[in-house]
Amino acid sequence: GFRNLTNYIARSLLETGGFRPQLLHPRLG
């Protein structure tokens, strides 16, 4: 379903582009 696709994309971004969340949320990173 659409949710599965969104979840897949979210994981891909977190795994391959994990540096972005750290820049956006340094406190969490």
Secondary structure, DSSP 8 states (H G I E B T S, - for coil): -HHHHHHHHHHHHHHHSTHHHHHH-TTT-
